[in-house]
Amino acid sequence: MNMIAVDRGHPLLSDLVSSLNKLAILPSDFEGKTKMKGWIAILSKMGVADELTKQRVQQLLFYLESSYNSFMAALPSSGS
């Protein structure tokens, strides 16, 4: 993810949260929703041209991967 500027990351995270909210299989307190909403709040407090530090990018990527893994685990299995 080379997009560390707020003006590039904010719309992507907003779209992600919007998509997650549309999925009835996910509870309202689903980790991915809460973590990404938190990141949207962080980005909203920053200036449009501001950029995330390397540490913040690493933290965001960690939460994205963790949320993805939780999402995959929440999907119903087709084998049963």
Secondary structure, DSSP 8 states (H G I E B T S, - for coil): ----BHHHHHHHHHHHHHHHHT-TTS-TT-HHHHHHHHHHHHHHTS-TT-B--HHHHHHHHHHHHHHHHHHHHHS--S--
